[in-house]
Amino acid sequence: MELCNGKIGFALTGSFCTLKNMLLQMKKLKDTGADVYPIMSETVFATNTRFGESSYYIQETEKICGHSVISTIKDAEPIGPQNMFDLLVIAPCTGNTLAKLATGVNDSAVTMAAKAHLRNGKPLLLFVSTNDGLSAAAKNIGALLNCKNIFFTPFAQDDCIKKPNSLVGIFDLLIPSIHQALNYNQIQPIIYQGP
């Protein structure tokens, strides 16, 4: 499926240091012709950090996508019954969100969106961004790799000296990963080897 024909949910969770890069990816995705719907965890929707104010991210995502941000469980629940998306991407996907997805916890707009979307048998793409990807979150990544219709953007250690357990997805591979996931294929290699 070409992205110009696709309806893509784009969910942001609290890896705040990656959010500005995610806005660039969201814009690139929109520029392919995809109809992009923004979703934010309640934390992203309401938290100001040293990386920017929540109002900035809300305004920018709505400007890029042309849709209001889905930011509550109540607003995310209809995603399933209405069969809203061809694909849902969670980018960034934090260790907290990975744990919730791996254990079936649906207590945020993003995890509810994922649960609702997956009920339709459609692909969910995860863009990992967590400081504990090679420690506490590793078991959740492993569990999710074994789940039907869940795919990953390739990831790598982002600072193996200062943060040896940290993983982050490869930004330039997000859109190619979306293309593959729309066809129910996992882009390879999952563990990024560099250019």
C-alpha positions in Angstrom: 0.0 0.0 0.0 1.4 3.4 -0.9 1.4 6.0 1.9 -0.6 8.5 -0.3 -3.5 6.1 0.1 -3.0 5.4 3.8 -4.5 6.7 7.0 -1.8 6.6 9.7 -2.1 7.2 13.4 1.1 8.8 14.8 1.3 8.5 18.6 3.8 10.4 20.7 4.9 9.2 24.2 7.3 10.8 26.7 10.7 10.5 25.2 10.9 14.3 25.2 14.4 14.5 23.8 13.1 13.0 20.5 9.9 14.9 20.0 11.4 17.6 17.8 12.8 14.9 15.5 9.4 13.2 15.5 7.8 16.4 14.3 10.2 16.3 11.3 9.3 12.6 10.7 5.6 13.4 11.0 6.0 16.2 8.4 7.9 13.8 6.0 5.2 11.3 6.4 2.5 13.9 5.7 4.5 15.0 2.6 4.2 11.5 1.2 0.5 12.1 0.9 -0.5 10.0 4.0 -3.5 11.2 6.1 -1.8 11.5 9.5 -3.8 11.6 12.8 -1.8 12.7 15.9 -2.2 11.0 19.2 -0.4 12.0 22.4 0.0 10.3 25.8 -1.5 12.4 28.6 2.1 13.0 29.7 3.2 14.6 26.4 -0.1 16.5 26.1 0.3 18.1 29.5 4.0 18.3 30.4 6.4 21.2 29.8 10.0 20.2 29.8 13.5 21.6 28.9 12.8 20.2 25.4 9.7 22.4 24.9 6.3 23.3 26.1 3.4 20.9 25.6 1.4 23.7 23.8 4.1 23.9 21.2 3.9 20.2 20.4 0.1 20.2 20.3 0.1 23.2 18.0 2.8 21.8 15.7 1.3 18.3 15.4 -2.2 19.7 14.6 -0.7 22.1 12.0 1.3 19.3 10.3 -1.6 16.8 10.4 -4.7 18.9 10.0 -6.4 16.9 12.7 -6.9 17.5 16.4 -4.7 15.6 18.8 -6.3 12.5 20.4 -5.2 12.7 24.0 -7.6 10.8 26.2 -8.7 7.2 26.6 -12.2 8.1 25.7 -11.2 9.7 22.4 -8.8 6.8 21.5 -11.3 4.0 22.1 -13.3 4.6 18.9 -10.1 4.0 16.8 -11.0 0.2 16.8 -14.8 0.3 16.2 -14.4 2.9 13.5 -11.4 1.1 11.9 -9.7 4.4 11.6 -6.1 3.6 10.5 -4.3 1.4 8.1 -1.3 1.6 10.5 -0.6 3.0 13.9 3.0 4.1 14.7 4.1 4.8 18.3 7.1 7.1 17.8 8.8 7.5 20.2 7.8 4.4 22.2 9.2 4.6 25.7 10.1 1.8 28.0 7.0 2.6 30.0 4.8 2.2 26.9 6.7 -1.0 25.9 5.9 -2.5 29.3 2.2 -1.6 29.1 1.9 -3.0 25.5 3.7 -6.2 26.5 1.4 -6.8 29.5 -1.9 -5.6 28.1 -2.2 -2.4 30.2 -4.4 0.1 28.5 -4.4 3.1 30.8 -3.4 5.9 28.4 -4.6 7.4 25.2 -1.6 5.8 23.3 -2.0 2.3 24.8 -5.8 2.4 24.3 -5.2 3.5 20.7 -2.8 0.5 20.2 -5.3 -2.0 21.7 -8.2 -0.5 19.7 -6.2 -0.6 16.5 -4.8 -4.1 16.9 -8.3 -5.5 17.3 -8.7 -4.9 13.5 -5.7 -7.1 12.7 -3.7 -4.1 11.3 -0.1 -3.3 11.8 1.4 -1.5 14.8 4.9 0.0 14.3 7.0 0.8 17.4 9.9 3.3 17.3 11.8 2.4 20.5 13.3 5.2 22.5 14.3 4.2 26.0 17.3 4.4 28.4 16.7 0.8 29.6 16.3 -1.0 26.3 19.1 -3.4 27.1 18.1 -3.8 30.7 14.5 -3.7 32.1 12.8 -3.1 28.8 14.6 -5.8 26.9 12.2 -8.5 28.0 9.3 -6.4 26.8 10.9 -5.8 23.4 11.4 -9.5 23.1 7.8 -10.2 24.0 6.5 -7.7 21.5 8.8 -9.1 18.7 6.8 -12.3 19.1 3.3 -10.6 18.8 1.3 -10.8 15.6 1.0 -7.5 13.7 3.6 -5.7 15.8 6.7 -4.4 14.0 9.7 -2.3 14.9 11.7 0.4 13.3 15.4 -0.6 13.5 17.1 0.6 16.6 20.6 0.9 18.0 22.5 2.1 21.1 22.4 5.9 21.0 25.4 6.4 23.4 27.1 3.2 24.3 29.6 4.9 26.6 27.5 7.2 28.7 24.2 5.2 28.4 25.1 1.6 27.7 21.5 0.3 28.1 19.9 3.0 26.0 18.2 2.2 22.6 16.7 4.6 20.1 15.1 4.0 16.7 16.8 5.2 13.5 14.9 8.3 12.4 15.7 7.9 8.7 14.3 4.4 8.7 10.9 5.3 10.2 9.1 5.9 6.8 10.7 2.8 5.2 9.6 0.8 8.2 6.1 2.1 7.7 6.1 1.0 4.1 7.2 -2.5 5.2 4.8 -2.7 8.1 1.8 -1.8 5.8 2.7 -5.0 3.9 3.0 -6.9 7.2 6.8 -7.2 6.8 9.4 -6.5 9.5 12.1 -4.3 8.0 15.6 -5.9 8.4 17.9 -5.8 10.2 16.1 -4.8 13.3 19.3 -4.1 15.1 20.8 -1.3 13.1 24.3 -2.0 11.8 25.1 1.5 10.5 25.2 3.0 7.0 
